[in-house]
Structure formats: C-alpha cells, structure tokens
C-alpha cells in the first residue's frame, strides 16, 4: 500500500542538479503544496550551461536560469537559487556536501526532496551521472546533519508515498513548457506544448496502491513521514 505524502509541514527544500529537474517529477505536487500556502524553495547545483547543443555556456547558463525562474513561478515558487557548480561535472565532493548543508541550515525545511540516485529508472532507461552523484551527496550531507529535517524524499521509481495531483497537472505542464528553448533544441520535431504534456501525463498517472487518478510518487529515503 502506497502511503499518502504528508502535508503537515510548512517548508520544503527541493535540491536538484539542473534546470528542469523539478519539472519532470515534482512540479504538479509543488503546485498543490503552494496552493495550500506552503513554502517551497528550489536550489540547483548548476545553471544547466552545458545543456543546449550548439549554444555556448556563457549564453546558455543565463537563459536556462531564466527559464527555471519562470517555470518555478508558475507553480508558486519564488525562491530559486543557483550554486554555480559546473554542469555535467557534478561529483559528490566535500564542497558540494558543504553547500547542501549550508542551504539546509539556512532554509530550515521540514522536508527535503531530491533526485533519484539509482543507475536506471527502468531497464534500458539509465540515469544521468550528474543526478546519481548529486543524489549521493544529498544523502551523505543529510546523514551528517546534527539536526536533520523531518524527512528526505527522492522522486524515483521506488515509490513509497504519493501526492494526489488531480487538478494540478495543467500547472505542471505550463511549468515544463517554460523551458522552451531547451525543449525546442532537445526535440525540434515536436511542439514544446506536446513534449511538456506527454512528460507530465507520463509522470502523474495512477500509482499502484494509491487512490487517485493523477499522482506524483516519491521514495522516503531518510526520516519519518
């Protein structure tokens, strides 16, 4: 039986590696939570400056930051920070863990949400190295905290908790659609709206053991829900 994601909290910190990472797995749930008056903060290790083929990093980074800020605003998030670690060169280093620790101590979240760190999302669908390294660094930093938040979740395939996001998928689609230039280059043959719709519909379907037509799934990694 999949448990209901807790809602008796005030602040969540979303820790990810790149722009667009929150939109693929969390945006619909974030839209639900901010509609309830909860505070959600996004912190991104990189600016995604290596993420658009043919675009130099000095142009790509600011563009992707702008797309991420606009995307976050669609789902009610107005606190977005970029740490400046190099895109495609994320490693589980003391420097990265120190930044994670500093951010958790500063934001003081009740719950932390991060990326899935396993090697594959499903057979034949490998995870990115940046994601795996970043996820490992979050877990290690969390484990070393003197006073950790209540819980650490990731948005991976091994779902333990789910949030009912019926009525919030349109906001998630609009949020992903904000990454327009990135998506146009990623798949020039498919309109951005169609790409965003397909991704959100794929990621917010029914979840076994959870009574909702549309749900976002999360895995509890540390703490108690």
C-alpha positions as CSV (number, residue, x, y, z in Angstrom):
1,X,0.0,0.0,0.0
2,X,1.4,3.4,-1.0
3,X,1.2,5.9,1.8
4,X,-0.1,9.5,1.3
5,X,2.7,12.1,1.2
6,X,2.5,14.1,4.4
7,X,1.1,17.6,4.3
8,X,1.5,18.6,8.0
9,X,4.6,20.7,7.2
10,X,5.4,24.3,6.3
11,X,8.6,24.4,4.3
12,X,10.1,22.1,1.7
13,X,13.5,22.4,0.1
14,X,13.9,20.9,-3.4
15,X,17.5,20.1,-4.2
16,X,18.3,19.3,-7.8
17,X,21.3,19.3,-10.2
18,X,19.9,21.2,-13.3
19,X,17.2,23.5,-14.5
20,X,14.1,21.5,-15.5
21,X,14.9,18.7,-12.9
22,X,12.0,19.8,-10.7
23,X,9.5,19.9,-13.5
24,X,9.9,16.3,-14.6
25,X,8.9,14.7,-11.3
26,X,7.7,17.2,-8.8
27,X,6.0,20.3,-10.3
28,X,2.4,19.1,-10.0
29,X,2.9,18.2,-6.3
30,X,4.7,21.5,-5.7
31,X,1.7,23.3,-7.3
32,X,-0.6,21.5,-4.9
33,X,1.5,22.4,-1.9
34,X,2.0,26.1,-2.7
35,X,-1.8,26.4,-3.3
36,X,-2.1,25.4,0.4
37,X,0.2,28.2,1.5
38,X,3.3,26.1,2.0
39,X,6.7,27.5,1.3
40,X,8.8,25.6,-1.3
41,X,12.4,26.6,-2.1
42,X,14.3,25.4,-5.2
43,X,18.1,25.1,-5.0
44,X,20.0,24.0,-8.2
45,X,23.7,22.9,-8.2
46,X,24.2,24.1,-11.8
47,X,22.8,26.6,-14.3
48,X,22.5,23.9,-16.9
49,X,25.0,25.8,-19.1
50,X,26.1,22.6,-21.0
51,X,22.5,21.5,-21.7
52,X,21.7,23.1,-25.0
53,X,23.6,21.7,-28.0
54,X,25.3,24.4,-30.1
55,X,24.9,27.2,-27.5
56,X,27.9,28.5,-25.7
57,X,27.8,28.1,-21.9
58,X,28.0,31.8,-21.2
59,X,24.8,32.2,-23.2
60,X,23.1,29.0,-22.2
61,X,23.5,29.4,-18.4
62,X,21.6,32.7,-18.0
63,X,19.0,31.6,-20.5
64,X,18.3,28.4,-18.5
65,X,18.3,30.2,-15.2
66,X,15.6,32.5,-16.6
67,X,13.6,29.6,-17.9
68,X,13.8,27.9,-14.5
69,X,12.8,31.0,-12.6
70,X,9.8,31.5,-14.9
71,X,8.9,27.8,-14.5
72,X,9.1,27.9,-10.7
73,X,6.8,30.9,-10.6
74,X,4.1,29.0,-12.5
75,X,3.8,26.5,-9.6
76,X,4.1,29.2,-6.9
77,X,7.8,29.1,-6.1
78,X,9.5,32.4,-5.9
79,X,12.7,31.4,-4.1
80,X,15.2,29.8,-6.6
81,X,18.9,29.7,-6.2
82,X,21.8,28.5,-8.4
83,X,25.0,27.4,-6.8
84,X,27.3,27.6,-9.8
85,X,28.8,24.1,-9.8
86,X,29.8,23.0,-13.4
87,X,27.1,21.4,-15.5
88,X,27.9,17.8,-16.5
89,X,30.8,17.8,-13.9
90,X,28.8,17.2,-10.7
91,X,30.6,14.9,-8.2
92,X,30.0,14.0,-4.6
93,X,32.7,16.3,-3.2
94,X,33.1,17.9,0.2
95,X,32.4,21.3,-1.4
96,X,29.1,20.1,-2.8
97,X,28.1,18.5,0.5
98,X,29.1,21.6,2.4
99,X,26.8,23.7,0.2
100,X,23.9,21.3,0.7
101,X,24.5,21.5,4.5
102,X,24.7,25.3,4.4
103,X,21.4,25.5,2.4
104,X,19.5,23.2,4.7
105,X,20.7,25.1,7.7
106,X,19.7,28.4,6.2
107,X,16.3,27.4,4.7
108,X,15.4,25.2,7.7
109,X,13.0,23.0,5.8
110,X,10.7,20.4,7.4
111,X,11.2,18.1,4.4
112,X,13.8,17.8,1.7
113,X,13.1,16.5,-1.8
114,X,15.9,15.5,-4.1
115,X,16.8,13.4,-7.2
116,X,16.7,9.6,-7.7
117,X,20.3,8.2,-7.4
118,X,19.9,4.7,-8.8
119,X,21.6,3.6,-12.0
120,X,18.4,3.1,-14.0
121,X,14.8,4.5,-13.9
122,X,13.7,1.2,-15.6
123,X,15.5,-1.5,-17.6
124,X,17.1,0.3,-20.6
125,X,16.5,3.8,-19.2
126,X,19.8,4.8,-17.5
127,X,20.0,7.7,-15.0
128,X,22.4,10.6,-15.6
129,X,25.8,10.6,-13.8
130,X,25.2,14.2,-12.6
131,X,21.9,13.0,-11.0
132,X,23.5,10.0,-9.3
133,X,26.4,11.9,-7.9
134,X,24.2,14.7,-6.7
135,X,21.7,12.3,-5.1
136,X,24.6,10.6,-3.3
137,X,25.9,13.9,-2.0
138,X,22.4,14.9,-0.7
139,X,22.1,11.6,1.2
140,X,25.6,11.9,2.7
141,X,25.1,15.5,3.7
142,X,21.7,14.7,5.2
143,X,23.1,11.9,7.3
144,X,25.8,14.2,8.7
145,X,23.4,16.9,9.8
146,X,23.3,17.5,13.6
147,X,19.6,18.3,13.5
148,X,18.2,16.9,10.2
149,X,14.8,17.8,8.8
150,X,12.0,15.5,9.4
151,X,12.4,13.6,6.2
152,X,14.3,13.2,2.9
153,X,12.5,12.0,-0.2
154,X,13.5,11.5,-3.8
155,X,11.3,11.4,-6.9
156,X,12.5,8.0,-8.1
157,X,10.7,4.9,-9.3
158,X,10.6,3.0,-6.0
159,X,7.5,4.8,-4.7
160,X,6.6,4.7,-1.0
161,X,4.5,7.9,-0.8
162,X,2.3,9.7,-3.3
163,X,0.6,13.1,-3.6
164,X,-2.8,13.4,-5.2
165,X,-2.2,16.0,-8.0
166,X,-5.6,15.9,-9.7
167,X,-6.2,19.5,-10.8
168,X,-2.6,20.5,-10.8
169,X,-1.2,18.8,-13.9
170,X,-2.1,21.8,-16.1
171,X,0.2,24.0,-14.0
172,X,2.9,21.4,-14.2
173,X,2.6,21.3,-18.0
174,X,2.9,25.1,-18.2
175,X,5.9,25.0,-15.9
176,X,7.7,22.5,-18.1
177,X,6.7,24.5,-21.1
178,X,8.7,27.4,-19.7
179,X,11.9,25.5,-20.7
180,X,11.0,26.4,-24.2
181,X,14.5,26.9,-25.8
182,X,15.8,23.8,-24.1
183,X,12.9,21.7,-25.3
184,X,13.0,23.1,-28.8
185,X,16.6,22.1,-29.3
186,X,16.1,18.7,-27.5
187,X,13.3,17.7,-29.9
188,X,12.8,20.2,-32.8
189,X,10.2,17.9,-34.4
190,X,7.7,18.0,-31.6
191,X,6.0,21.2,-30.4
192,X,7.0,22.2,-26.9
193,X,3.5,22.0,-25.5
194,X,3.2,18.4,-26.8
195,X,6.5,17.5,-25.3
196,X,5.5,19.0,-21.9
197,X,2.1,17.4,-21.9
198,X,3.4,14.0,-22.7
199,X,6.1,14.2,-20.0
200,X,3.7,15.3,-17.3
201,X,1.0,12.9,-18.2
202,X,3.6,10.1,-18.2
203,X,4.8,11.1,-14.8
204,X,1.5,11.7,-13.0
205,X,-0.6,8.7,-13.8
206,X,-2.2,6.3,-11.3
207,X,0.1,4.7,-8.8
208,X,-0.5,1.1,-7.5
209,X,-2.0,1.1,-4.0
210,X,-2.9,4.8,-4.1
211,X,-6.4,6.0,-4.8
212,X,-6.0,8.9,-7.2
213,X,-6.4,9.3,-10.9
214,X,-3.3,11.5,-11.0
215,X,-0.5,11.2,-8.5
216,X,3.2,12.1,-8.1
217,X,5.3,9.4,-6.5
218,X,8.2,9.8,-4.0
219,X,10.5,7.5,-2.1
220,X,11.2,8.1,1.6
221,X,15.0,7.8,2.0
222,X,15.5,9.1,5.5
223,X,13.4,10.1,8.5
224,X,9.8,9.5,9.1
225,X,6.8,10.7,7.1
